[in-house]
Amino acid sequence: MIERLLIPAWNAPSRSIDDWKKQFEQLGYPPSIHAEDHEETWLLIDSIETRLLAVVEGSILTALHAELRAHDPSIALGLLDQAATGLNWEVHDTEDDEDDER
């Protein structure tokens, strides 16, 4: 599994889960929204074996934690980059951060 952390750029406007849903739809990968409870909401893109956990503080979407399970993650990685760029967010490799801490 590959993980990515998506966060807003310093000058990005506030975004919602619906903004992300629309962005993925425009790129040809409509996600479903799955709320496990009031505290966990996931965007699921089954066609590319990707899911994103919404990190919400108060009423503000502050991050998305992406989990990519596809054997070939290149489509999902490209999609995350395109969607994030379109919404003025950044994609970070969580593994790079762990290596930096050592």
Buried (B, 14 or more C-beta within 10 A) or exposed (E): EBEBBBBBEEEEEEBEBEBBBBBBEEEEBEBEEEEEEEEEBBBEBEEBBBBBBBBBEEEEBEBBBBBBEBEEBEBBBEBBBBBBEBBEBBBBEEEEEEEEEE
